[in-house]
């Protein structure tokens, strides 16, 4: 019997400091999120971050928390419920971090008789800290607790024409009637070393090549796992789909942590620069996420807007993630049904 497991990032159980601390501890101790030796990760996370950051993060979560709970969880549940109505076998939901574990999600499917699982990481692009950590943990759990089931996963769909169409339609819909001068595509950042580690050629990717990014434009097998390339491709493909004029849109990366070099340009500094350059009306979209969350609702929609206004900007339009958009539901459901028939998906 077939079944589907949707997996998103996760969330604290509440916006209270104790729950935020527990969540941050699990998240930041993941060796694919902070990829340094265990002793250094322990020192950084348990010795410094968890003693300083939970209260501030809790305040941020409190700003965006809904009556129903965590926005990311609520929106993911709405997506799961809509997909369930369009497929004939069980669809479960799990999170990489937090109490809605992948083990619980797989157990839910197994309890319903499922022995063939289609695992869908809810990330368009591949990255060590997102897709890879989900797949690695799911396989570890399968081997230890569910050795009689098989798991196939949905490959990154960043350049799938149906996805690009849905994303472009969503952007166009939310910008309809709005007069904007610049559209910023902001993606979650990762350390530059993650790009080098994910380079299967061990020589192609050059994260420090910030200006013309030749490596991202030069075809290579490395692009299959290159987060930077895949983000830039989304921007390029959507720009083509919407007939955006050169110079009216760009790519940036948000949410950096620590002092190591992360992918650039940084979103906060880009917003600041646009304001200083006289841009009065800008819009921003966050295509590394499919569900609105702390990074989109607080860091971008609140902090980003504040920066823009401080720099002289006037109108700041935040475009929602795809969330449970019906067109997005349709393409995910189509991929699931395609897998159910052929056990392959042509994304």
Secondary structure in CASP SS format (residue, H / E / C, confidence):
PFRMAT SS
TARGET T0000
AUTHOR 0000-0000-0000
METHOD secondary structure of the structure
MODEL  1
X C 1.00
X E 1.00
X E 1.00
X E 1.00
X E 1.00
X E 1.00
X E 1.00
X E 1.00
X E 1.00
X E 1.00
X C 1.00
X C 1.00
X C 1.00
X C 1.00
X C 1.00
X C 1.00
X H 1.00
X H 1.00
X H 1.00
X H 1.00
X H 1.00
X H 1.00
X H 1.00
X H 1.00
X H 1.00
X H 1.00
X H 1.00
X H 1.00
X C 1.00
X C 1.00
X C 1.00
X C 1.00
X C 1.00
X C 1.00
X C 1.00
X C 1.00
X C 1.00
X H 1.00
X H 1.00
X H 1.00
X H 1.00
X H 1.00
X H 1.00
X H 1.00
X H 1.00
X H 1.00
X H 1.00
X H 1.00
X H 1.00
X H 1.00
X H 1.00
X H 1.00
X H 1.00
X H 1.00
X H 1.00
X H 1.00
X H 1.00
X H 1.00
X H 1.00
X H 1.00
X H 1.00
X H 1.00
X H 1.00
X H 1.00
X C 1.00
X E 1.00
X C 1.00
X C 1.00
X E 1.00
X C 1.00
X H 1.00
X H 1.00
X H 1.00
X H 1.00
X H 1.00
X H 1.00
X H 1.00
X H 1.00
X H 1.00
X H 1.00
X H 1.00
X H 1.00
X H 1.00
X H 1.00
X C 1.00
X C 1.00
X C 1.00
X C 1.00
X C 1.00
X C 1.00
X E 1.00
X E 1.00
X E 1.00
X E 1.00
X E 1.00
X E 1.00
X E 1.00
X C 1.00
X C 1.00
X C 1.00
X C 1.00
X H 1.00
X H 1.00
X H 1.00
X H 1.00
X H 1.00
X H 1.00
X H 1.00
X H 1.00
X H 1.00
X H 1.00
X C 1.00
X C 1.00
X C 1.00
X C 1.00
X E 1.00
X E 1.00
X E 1.00
X E 1.00
X E 1.00
X E 1.00
X C 1.00
X C 1.00
X C 1.00
X C 1.00
X C 1.00
X C 1.00
X H 1.00
X H 1.00
X H 1.00
X H 1.00
X H 1.00
X H 1.00
X H 1.00
X H 1.00
X H 1.00
X H 1.00
X H 1.00
X H 1.00
X H 1.00
X H 1.00
X H 1.00
X H 1.00
X H 1.00
X H 1.00
X C 1.00
X C 1.00
X C 1.00
X C 1.00
X E 1.00
X E 1.00
X E 1.00
X E 1.00
X C 1.00
X C 1.00
X C 1.00
X C 1.00
X C 1.00
X C 1.00
X C 1.00
X H 1.00
X H 1.00
X H 1.00
X H 1.00
X H 1.00
X H 1.00
X H 1.00
X H 1.00
X H 1.00
X H 1.00
X H 1.00
X H 1.00
X H 1.00
X H 1.00
X H 1.00
X C 1.00
X C 1.00
X C 1.00
X C 1.00
X C 1.00
X C 1.00
X E 1.00
X E 1.00
X E 1.00
X E 1.00
X E 1.00
X E 1.00
X E 1.00
X C 1.00
X C 1.00
X E 1.00
X H 1.00
X H 1.00
X H 1.00
X H 1.00
X H 1.00
X H 1.00
X H 1.00
X C 1.00
X C 1.00
X C 1.00
X C 1.00
X C 1.00
X C 1.00
X C 1.00
X C 1.00
X C 1.00
X C 1.00
X C 1.00
X C 1.00
X C 1.00
X C 1.00
X C 1.00
X H 1.00
X H 1.00
X H 1.00
X H 1.00
X C 1.00
X C 1.00
X C 1.00
X H 1.00
X H 1.00
X H 1.00
X H 1.00
X C 1.00
X C 1.00
X H 1.00
X H 1.00
X H 1.00
X H 1.00
X H 1.00
X H 1.00
X H 1.00
X H 1.00
X H 1.00
X H 1.00
X H 1.00
X H 1.00
X H 1.00
X H 1.00
X H 1.00
X C 1.00
X C 1.00
X C 1.00
X C 1.00
X C 1.00
X C 1.00
X C 1.00
X E 1.00
X E 1.00
X E 1.00
X E 1.00
X E 1.00
X E 1.00
X C 1.00
X C 1.00
X C 1.00
X C 1.00
X C 1.00
X C 1.00
X C 1.00
X E 1.00
X C 1.00
X C 1.00
X C 1.00
X E 1.00
X H 1.00
X H 1.00
X H 1.00
X H 1.00
X H 1.00
X H 1.00
X H 1.00
X H 1.00
X H 1.00
X H 1.00
X C 1.00
X C 1.00
X C 1.00
X C 1.00
X E 1.00
X E 1.00
X E 1.00
X E 1.00
X E 1.00
X C 1.00
X C 1.00
X C 1.00
X C 1.00
X C 1.00
X C 1.00
X C 1.00
X C 1.00
X H 1.00
X H 1.00
X H 1.00
X H 1.00
X H 1.00
X H 1.00
X H 1.00
X H 1.00
X H 1.00
X H 1.00
X H 1.00
X H 1.00
X H 1.00
X H 1.00
X H 1.00
X H 1.00
X H 1.00
X C 1.00
X C 1.00
X C 1.00
X C 1.00
X E 1.00
X E 1.00
X E 1.00
X E 1.00
X C 1.00
X C 1.00
X C 1.00
X C 1.00
X C 1.00
X C 1.00
X C 1.00
X H 1.00
X H 1.00
X H 1.00
X H 1.00
X H 1.00
X H 1.00
X H 1.00
X H 1.00
X H 1.00
X H 1.00
X H 1.00
X H 1.00
X H 1.00
X H 1.00
X H 1.00
X H 1.00
X H 1.00
X C 1.00
X C 1.00
X C 1.00
X C 1.00
X C 1.00
END
